[in-house]
């Protein structure tokens, strides 16, 4: 009968069976470890959300990497927020200073500003673009900031009249 069959290993046969069993278990464990290592630590091709640069990152960092092309951190929660706290977002002193020169005024026949007002408008736009809020109520802070800049870099009387006339010429599409 099948139930009466008992394997009887003695001596070398028993040792062989033990080693064969250990070897099989070891090979299976090693194969599983290799498979899991590959899936956990393999390399994936990703694209930077900011500059569209394609790069390869370890699979574990697919949603947490810094782009070597633009330097931006890529890692987001399901609702679109960063998945880590980025200190530079909360402390402006940690950011690199922005250095650039004031662009020369756009000079075409359609330019309605005199040279002085064109330079002032370029400065105004640059300063507004580099606005760094200091509080959570940034909308009010931004309005106050832009009003102050508009007073400092205001248009001369002639350019203000030309700008108003030009605005009325542009269709409201």
KACORCOR-V53065 format. One line per field, one symbol per residue. psi: psi as a letter, one per 20 degrees, with the letter a starting at -180 (. if undefined). A space follows every 50 residues. Layout:
# KACORCOR-V53065
psi->???
This chain:
# KACORCOR-V53065
psi->rhhioppopqdhhggggghgggggggggggghggghgghhjrpqprpphg jjpprpqqhijhkmqppigijqpooqrhjirqjrpohhiiohiiqqqppr qpqqqonrhipiqrgghggghggggghghjpoqirhlhggggggghgghh gglqqrgghgggggghhhhpqm.
